[in-house]
Amino acid sequence: MPRGSESSPLPSITLRGYGDSIWLEGRALLLEQKGSRRRIPIAAVEEARVTGRGGRSVEVVLWGEGGVPGPVFAVQGRDAEAALRLVEVVNRARPETGPPQGGAALVDVLAVGPAEARRGNRRRRALDFAVLAVYLGGIAGLAMAGRPFRALLWATGVLPLALGLLLVGPALVAARRRWVLRKRGVAVVAVFAHGGGQKKYYRYNDLAGGVHEIRADYAARGIGGDSGRIEVVYDPEDPGTAVCSLAVATLVFRTAGVVLLGVPLVLLGIAMTVGQALGLLF
């Protein structure tokens, strides 16, 4: 039996994250994540819990089926108070027992409305316009200052800069995550779930019983030669965040590649763009 009235609406509480958001509407949770929107009825929820650093994130655990744990949706929020309020309301209203078919069967994937799509397109266009304006403005400014060679360097310098950032940016993010998890992470075994080729997904359980998925690194090695089982390290403060354990040689090889190729490209691009603009001032 539900803990709250089946007909009464729940308070409209919203938790916004970095690109994701979740809020209560009627007697359901609406989750916007990775460009899609899901409607999760309260009847599908087994538990909601606060997670993450500072208690700003939320995990919504759905009822499982046939003894198999249900899926877990995680939102990395920015407001600890909103996260706590959302969890308290959901846990008061959730049912004591789950549906026979499991909670996942009750979840609907909704089409994003035209208004939301237009807002997203406007933000992308504004960002693209700003980047293009800086690029063209730099060329025009240097040309008008009587420095055609500097203008040419600016015009072509974005190519090595962009390529270098594509190599260095993701590498820095991955290195920071590995460094954090090296100190406080929990190593567990992940079992193959679905996919193939370069897109293989593995499922792992955290110490609290939550179930999560991770897209395997192509260099991740199977445990004991079994490709269906790999080791992953997850963040106990945010169990949905994890990395695959890799051989030291693999990490060294990747770091060397970024340092020897990505960093020089970034420095070259900066010298050809920002350096030319600064050269007019000094």
Salt bridges, closest charged atoms under 4 A:
GLU32 OE2 - ARG37 NH2 2.17
GLU47 OE1 - ARG49 NH1 3.50
GLU59 OE1 - ARG49 NE 2.84
GLU81 OE2 - ARG85 NH1 3.08
GLU96 OE2 - ARG3 NE 3.29
GLU116 OE2 - ARG37 NH2 3.18
ASP206 OD2 - HIS212 NE2 2.67
GLU213 OE1 - HIS194 NE2 3.26
GLU213 OE2 - ARG203 NH2 2.75
ASP217 OD1 - ARG254 NH2 2.75
ASP235 OD2 - ARG184 NH2 2.71
GLU237 OE1 - ARG53 NE 3.86
